[in-house]
Amino acid sequence: MLIVFATLTLLQIEHPVQERTLTLEKAIKLALERNPAIHIQTRQVERADIEKKLGDGLRLPTLSSSASSSFRSSDGRLSQGAGHAEAWGNTFALDLSWALFTGYEHTSQKQIFELSHRLQSEVLVTEIENLIYQVSAAFFDIVKQKNMLGVSEENLEVSRERLQKARLRQELGQSSNTELLDAEVAFQNDEAVTAGRIETLENSYSTLKALLFLEPEEQLRVMGTIPVFEDLPDLGVLLTEIESRHPQLKQLDLNRQMAAEAAKIAKSGYYPRLSLNSGLSYNLNNNDFRGLSGDKHYRLGSVGLVMSYSLYDGHRRKVNLATAKINEIQVQTRYSQALNQLKLNVSNLYKQLKLQKKRLDLQVQTEQRTRQYLTLQKERFQMGTIDSLAFRDAQLRLSRASQALIAIKHQHALTYLNLMKSSGRLRAWNENQQLLK
């Protein structure tokens, strides 16, 4: 009985959920390891790399072999008399076919296979950069909400002290009911705000867990701050290098090259075709008639050079070529539009970042001064030279200044991430951050 009781007791013990500590670098690394979209696209790159071999095989000859066997048996009456006849036949053949000239079609198809592999690689880079941005934004949002919660908890503690003093002052007959009521309302309001901050923080954690593909019940502890990015690359450098760095532009450029090769394939329909065909066959026949048998062996070889040209195909070549040309123009237009839009985005984000940095510096000074002002008003309130309303006003000023500082730092960080993403530097930024650790 004692053993059974001990076993049941152990089964009822709940194992504590382990807490996972995450820095920004660890979060990004974990997301890249667990994200299925990254794994799927990685397989696509491997598949495209294998398919490149198809392009190499287009210009090589094809060799095929075949074998056949037959048997025939018959009974009949002939002029020589009645009898039974049997015949066996075996054929072995080897055929070689080689397309010598296809109007540059095979060359363009080989190039398309190679471009397709590079295209899938750039799609993978896009997936990686999007994930880095999403995880970084979610991570910074958690840090922001934690800081906001810290401000709310600080306000709540100050309101609690104020409420205690208001109650004491009323007991001593030094304050009115209005002052006590105002202190109680302020405390309850700060309690509600703190509860709302906790809920918002939990939602932010859920967003990060979804990006990292973690279990909902797993506990996270985020370690880090929202950085202030002091050194910015030169705007001219960002705009100049955007074509060579941005994965979206690289994809459009590869699509543009593939469209040009597709136009060459369509144009090759107007060229003649030249191919080399050769074959070698070996036949073995055995005939048996009325007990008399005979074998026949013979070989047959052939070599042929064939040139063909399509004189009329119902306008299919013309339509294919016109369609390929239109597609080439469309891809070129999309590339130009994307390039202009990205350059505009980079310029706007760069200007926003500069303005936000100025606002951030001013807000730091404002927060410091309002904190000093609250300390001064707290001393005056304790000495009884000001009432609780003036003290509450100083408290609200600091709360607004602190929250504004947290918000502008968060906005500044997101703008910087957007700038790196729009200029095609986000993955390089992430790698550089890891090297600095």
Summary of the structure (lengths in Angstrom):
residues: 437
radius of gyration: 40.0
end to end distance: 57.2
largest distance: 148.2
contacts: 1260
relative contact order: 0.13
helix: 68%
strand: 18%
